[in-house]
Amino acid sequence: MSALPRLALPLAASLCAAFAGSPAAAQQASSQPLRIVVAFPAGGFADNVARLVADKLEGKLKQTVVVENRGGAAGNLAARAVAQGAADGQTVLITTTASAISPTLYKNPGYGPGDLRVVSVVGSAPESIVVHPNNPAKDLKEFVAQAKKDKLTYGTAGVGTGSYISATYLFKELAKVDLTHVPFQGGAGATNAILGNHVTAIALTVSPLIPHIQQGKMKALGIAAAKRSAALPNVPTYIESGFTDFTAASWVGLFVPSKTADAQVDRLNGAVNDILKEPDVRERLARFGLEPMSGNSKQMAAFYQAEVAKWGKMVTTLGMKIE
């Protein structure tokens, strides 16, 4: 997937402190840039979505939007900076499921889920278990049967990622099988490992794997979604494979400091919801393998709280903790 042609810009001064209804206030808002802080490096999953959103927000909000990549510590550096910043509507964090995982996984991430307020969740893509096409397993049931007889390995993008946590929970807690974990430095390493048949399986968000699966270069055994993917209609869900109600997904969302005014949050939420109705945006998100999400700020808050609880339960059950 290619990033949109927007270069990361230096830090901008600020947006207007509050959105007011007067023409003068609106003029002030449009003359100041909105700063978007992306919690991961340029060119990745979150960054591609951030630049799409930034490009569209300029037109919706009638103001300049600048993007700053501030990767590091699994998204914690950027999240901490925004959470501890002024709640004046000047800065928006764009991050992933990591924001729901880190408060439980890390001993001291520098922020808690109550320090950030979700504005919108742009899109979501389910986790998946994928094998080399030479593997005889047709689905997760057959793969689990293999694991009960043989010593198998599974690769991920690294310890602490959502894919690692959900796959480890699936194998250890639900399927009761013991596989050897092989961590890689990012999804690209894990993808190359399964293409070369160097590990038995990989656990990754399905979106970047869709072209490989469609071309027959790898085989998906299941996706952790409530329903099958339109892009992969022949791939069953984990639920269909007998893992009742187990879903897990990576998503990209917009956050602001928790004390940000309702009016500012609702304004941004409304703009993003409008953006998600545009056909070209939906087409581009589909290209990223993301299912668009929309809802008001209260619905988004409920979603985020549920995600914190879901991932927190998995992390706690597995006894994971990172210093």
Sequence and secondary structure as in RCSB ss.txt:
>XXXX:A:sequence
MSALPRLALPLAASLCAAFAGSPAAAQQASSQPLRIVVAFPAGGFADNVARLVADKLEGKLKQTVVVENRGGAAG
NLAARAVAQGAADGQTVLITTTASAISPTLYKNPGYGPGDLRVVSVVGSAPESIVVHPNNPAKDLKEFVAQAKKD
KLTYGTAGVGTGSYISATYLFKELAKVDLTHVPFQGGAGATNAILGNHVTAIALTVSPLIPHIQQGKMKALGIAA
AKRSAALPNVPTYIESGFTDFTAASWVGLFVPSKTADAQVDRLNGAVNDILKEPDVRERLARFGLEPMSGNSKQM
AAFYQAEVAKWGKMVTTLGMKIE
>XXXX:A:secstr
    S           SS  SSHHHHHHHHHS EEEEESS TTSHHHHHHHHHHHHHHHHHTS EEEEE   GGG
HHHHHHHHTS  SSSEEEEEETHHHHHHHHBS  S  GGGEEEEEEEEEEEEEEEE TT    SHHHHHHHHHHS
  EEEES TTSHHHHHHHIIIIIII    EEEE SSHHHHHHHHHTT SSEEEEESGGGHHHHHTTSSEEEEE S
SS  SS TTS BTTTTT TT   EEEEEEEEETT  HHHHHHHHHHHHHHTTSHHHHHHHHHTT EE    HHHH
HHHHHHHHHHHHHHHHHHT  B 
